[in-house]
Amino acid sequence: MSFQAYLDNIQARTGKTPADFRVLADEKGLTKYPAVLDWLKTDFGLGHGHANAIAQLLVNADKFQASPEDTLAAHFTGDKAHWRETYDLFKEKLAGWGEGVGLVPTRSYISLLRGDRKFGILQISSANCIDLGIKLKGISPTARLESAGRWNNLVTHRVRISDPDQMDTEVLSWLKQAYEAARA
């Protein structure tokens, strides 16, 4: 059985990804292998092999690269999970702009790319807020389209989204403008 098959089996049994386990272990302050292993066996009923696979991922995180799916899933854990549906709809709308649109998760945010050029970022900041950063040079800030200021120097503007309905045509038009400016 491959390592990924182990992880898939664990998720099927528990409903949790490695990123979910990481959040839960962090909340419990579990950092040592024996404690993590015992917790996984006791609280989740995992056998030694499955518990070991997750424990190794958590304790030796620097030795393992998370898959893009796990990196993305980590943005939507715990009380941020309700934003996943908004993200999926957002991704669908951007995909309609043509080939070359990419949404690439990092540990801190999700990069919005046109080819290899970044035109924005999406950060699930809290249970109550998504921060959307947009590269719009030469555009004056407004009440809704704030200056990014010191929030993130990769973008020029920031839009705070506290309700999924705020990811509207106005926001998408600003993003489309940034996407068009990011032509290679």
C-alpha positions in Angstrom: 0.0 0.0 0.0 1.4 3.4 -1.0 1.8 6.2 1.6 -0.9 8.2 -0.3 -3.2 5.2 -0.1 -2.7 5.1 3.7 -3.7 8.8 3.9 -6.7 8.2 1.7 -7.8 5.3 3.8 -7.4 7.4 7.0 -9.5 10.2 5.5 -12.2 7.7 4.5 -12.3 6.3 8.0 -12.1 9.5 10.0 -13.2 12.2 7.6 -9.9 14.1 8.4 -7.0 15.1 6.2 -3.4 15.4 7.5 -4.0 19.1 7.7 -7.1 18.6 9.9 -5.1 16.3 12.2 -2.3 19.0 12.4 -4.8 21.6 13.5 -6.3 19.3 16.2 -2.8 18.3 17.4 -1.8 21.9 17.6 -4.9 22.7 19.6 -4.1 19.9 22.1 -0.4 21.0 22.2 0.8 17.6 21.0 4.3 17.7 19.5 6.0 14.5 20.6 5.7 11.3 18.6 4.5 9.0 21.4 1.8 11.4 22.5 0.6 12.0 19.0 0.6 8.2 18.3 -1.4 7.4 21.4 -3.9 10.3 20.7 -4.6 9.0 17.2 -5.1 5.4 18.4 -7.3 6.4 21.3 -9.4 9.3 19.9 -9.7 8.1 16.3 -9.4 4.3 16.7 -6.5 4.1 14.2 -4.4 1.1 14.1 -0.7 1.4 14.6 0.2 1.7 10.9 -2.3 4.4 10.2 -1.6 6.3 13.4 2.1 6.1 12.6 1.7 7.5 9.2 -0.1 10.6 10.5 2.2 10.9 13.6 5.2 10.9 11.3 3.6 13.6 9.1 2.9 15.8 12.1 6.1 15.4 14.1 8.4 15.4 11.1 6.6 18.0 9.0 9.8 19.5 7.6 10.6 16.1 6.0 7.3 15.8 4.1 5.9 18.1 1.4 2.1 18.5 1.6 0.2 17.8 -1.5 -1.5 20.8 -3.2 -4.9 19.3 -2.1 -3.7 19.1 1.6 -2.2 22.6 1.4 -5.6 23.9 0.1 -7.6 21.9 2.6 -5.6 23.5 5.4 -7.1 26.9 4.5 -10.6 25.5 5.3 -10.2 23.7 8.6 -12.1 24.3 11.8 -14.3 27.4 11.9 -13.1 28.4 8.4 -14.6 25.4 6.7 -17.8 27.2 5.7 -15.7 29.4 3.3 -14.9 26.3 1.1 -18.1 26.6 -0.8 -17.5 30.3 -1.5 -14.0 29.4 -2.7 -15.2 26.7 -5.0 -17.8 29.0 -6.7 -15.1 31.7 -6.9 -12.7 29.2 -8.6 -15.4 28.3 -11.1 -16.0 31.9 -12.1 -12.3 32.5 -12.6 -11.9 29.3 -14.7 -14.4 30.8 -17.1 -11.8 33.5 -18.0 -9.8 31.0 -20.1 -6.7 28.9 -19.9 -3.9 30.1 -17.8 -5.9 31.0 -14.7 -4.4 29.2 -11.7 -5.3 29.1 -8.0 -2.2 27.8 -6.2 -2.3 27.3 -2.5 0.6 28.2 -0.3 0.8 27.9 3.5 -0.3 31.5 4.0 -2.7 32.2 1.1 -3.9 31.1 -2.3 -2.1 32.7 -5.2 -4.2 33.9 -8.2 -2.1 33.5 -11.3 -2.3 34.1 -15.0 0.3 31.7 -16.3 3.2 32.4 -13.9 2.2 36.0 -13.2 0.4 36.8 -9.9 -2.6 39.1 -10.2 -4.0 38.5 -6.7 -4.1 36.5 -3.5 -6.9 35.0 -1.5 -6.4 34.6 2.3 -9.0 32.9 4.5 -8.2 35.2 7.4 -10.7 34.0 10.0 -14.1 32.4 10.4 -15.6 35.8 9.6 -13.4 37.1 6.8 -11.7 36.4 3.5 -9.1 39.0 2.5 -8.7 39.4 -1.3 -5.6 41.1 -2.5 -5.6 42.5 -6.0 -2.8 44.0 -8.2 -4.3 47.1 -9.7 -1.7 49.7 -10.5 -2.9 53.2 -11.1 -6.3 52.6 -9.5 -7.3 54.8 -6.6 -8.6 53.1 -3.5 -12.3 53.4 -2.6 -14.2 52.5 0.6 -14.5 48.9 -0.6 -11.3 48.6 -2.6 -8.9 49.6 0.1 -5.2 50.2 -0.3 -3.3 47.0 0.6 -0.9 49.2 2.7 1.2 47.0 4.9 -1.2 44.1 4.8 0.6 42.5 1.9 3.2 44.0 -0.4 2.5 41.6 -3.2 -0.7 43.4 -4.1 -1.9 47.0 -4.3 -5.4 46.7 -3.1 -7.4 44.7 -0.5 -11.1 43.8 -0.4 -12.5 42.3 2.9 -15.2 39.8 2.4 -17.3 39.0 5.4 -20.3 37.5 3.6 -20.2 35.1 0.5 -22.6 37.5 -1.3 -19.8 40.2 -1.3 -17.9 38.1 -3.8 -20.0 39.9 -6.4 -19.6 41.3 -9.9 -17.9 44.4 -8.7 -15.1 42.3 -7.0 -14.9 40.1 -10.0 -14.5 43.1 -12.3 -11.5 44.3 -10.3 -10.0 40.9 -10.4 -10.7 40.6 -14.2 -8.9 44.0 -14.6 -5.9 42.7 -12.7 -6.0 39.4 -14.7 -6.0 41.3 -18.0 -3.0 43.4 -16.8 -1.1 40.3 -16.0 -0.8 39.2 -19.7 2.6 37.6 -20.3 
